[in-house]
């Protein structure tokens, strides 16, 4: 058990079998606390990033990683509705961690760069406060000479699947999972199909910041407080979760190979634009190929058995408003 202690509020699966730990009204702001991806075990640089040190969580198959808060039951949500989850605010803990874990990451089996993974390594990141007086808009201090702006987001989010129980660490699907997409952050709305009454939402694995791809498999892993607001769009379903910001539509997908994830994400975006704005797919296909504001991102591309790659595409809403039919 870690220094905070995991309560019944945390789960390592997305499932409808757990009783709700929180009930909220639609459109009512609420807050929840999340634990870091390794259940609070690594809090000092002397805490070695090893399977032995991660016991008892590392003894399970798959490992018990990415604890999530939930499920959260949203009043008035029915199976078959579309959930719109507004991510209002994320306040990171004062420290986070990254590091190198043996057998995980882009270069763990590389002949040229294998020395990176010769031994496990833990790196503690410090978080300073920003203008809000909190770490929500502060700085990530990597060392005396290197720092950058905080950019927190939710790494693992989802709802209870219709018939399955899935692990939070390695699973991604229409119900959610371990996407590590940096656009699932403050100011964004993420949409999910509701497979059960109440939605049954799970949230965890928050990152203070992350580079594209999360190549080592370890971002700036943090504890946090997350503020959300949820509403239901009645009797509407979508092919895969999607993200909306004030300025962009973002679709993403998880699968292998990576080019298939890009293709499937692009197809989801074409469908969204056709349904919402009435622009035909052929026109958008040509625009995507010629407009430099159409962007492809790789969020997670980690060599871990069982996990897929996550890629996304995004396009400004300003073009679409002018084209709306």
Number of C-alpha atoms within 10 A of each C-alpha: 11 12 9 10 10 14 8 11 19 21 23 21 24 28 24 20 11 15 14 18 14 16 15 16 16 17 15 11 14 15 13 17 18 26 25 24 28 21 25 21 19 24 17 14 15 11 15 21 22 16 15 11 13 21 14 12 19 16 12 10 8 14 19 22 22 29 28 28 25 30 28 21 22 25 16 15 24 19 15 18 24 23 27 23 21 24 21 17 19 27 22 29 21 17 20 28 26 22 19 22 22 16 15 18 19 18 18 19 15 11 8 8 12 12 12 15 19 13 12 16 18 19 20 20 23 17 25 19 16 14 9 9 10 16 23 25 21 22 19 24 19 18 10 6 6 8 14 12 16 24 21 28 28 25 26 26 25 31 27 27 21 13 10 13 14 19 22 31 22 18 19 24 17 17 22 25 26 25 30 27 24 22 21 25 24 20 13 22 22 22 23 26 28 29 22 19 15 25 30 27 28 27 29 33 30 34 30 33 21 23 12 16 20 20 18 21 19 18 23 27 30 29 24 27 18 24 17 18 19 24 20 25 16 14 12 12 17 15 12 18 23 23 21 20 18 11 12 17 19 26 26 28 29 28 17 14 11 17 12 16 22 25 16 20 24 23 18 22 23 20 17 20 19 16 11 11 16 14 18 14 16 10 10 17 13 10 13 18 9 10 11 9 12 14 13 17 17 21 24 28 24 20 19 15 10 10 19 24 25 28 29 25 24 22 21 16 17 11 11 18 10 9 11 12 11
